[in-house]
């Protein structure tokens, strides 16, 4: 399989959102690379290059079929089926993620949450039950999620990652303010909100 640069993969997510907004607002069947680039705040040449990695989707004189391109982006990003996830850390951030409706829209479903606080264990946030961390492995084996979301304090991040890897998840999204190590076979994405604020603060200076 042709290796795709990570910036291109990241931009596909932006293109998907732009196409959905364009369709909802205009109901036009085609969009040009110039218009898609404008919506995505990218040069049209970058749009064309990104999409060329996956095939020829443009129609000469018309641009890209909005429905056709959306369909293929969803297929390329593996978003045409349900993805199960579990969440470790039912604190403020964890609860916010559990209540986020955008996950369901893209086929992501959190099937269980875990926390060490006995005051939280046994409760539900929406439809998601909170289990003790000691039940993580058995619940993962039973519900077979591909994704693990980490929303614990920094000191507990690596241990949470270890538990998720041992339980059998294949991808981890780490929201904790600490880097974690996982084996190369595991897909890892670090989303450090504190770091982003620090970087933004630097540019404000």
Secondary structure, DSSP 4 states (H G I P E B T S, - for coil): -PPPPHHHHHHHHHHHHHHHHHHHHH--SEE-HHHHHHHHTS-HHHHHHHHHTS---EETTTEEEHHHHHHHHHHHTT-SS-EEEEEE--SHHHHHHHT-THHHHTTEEEEEEEES-TTTTT-EETTEEEEEGGGHHHHHHHH--SEEEE-S-GGGHHHHHHHHHHHT-SEEEE-SSS-----TTSEEEE--HHHHHHHHHHHH-
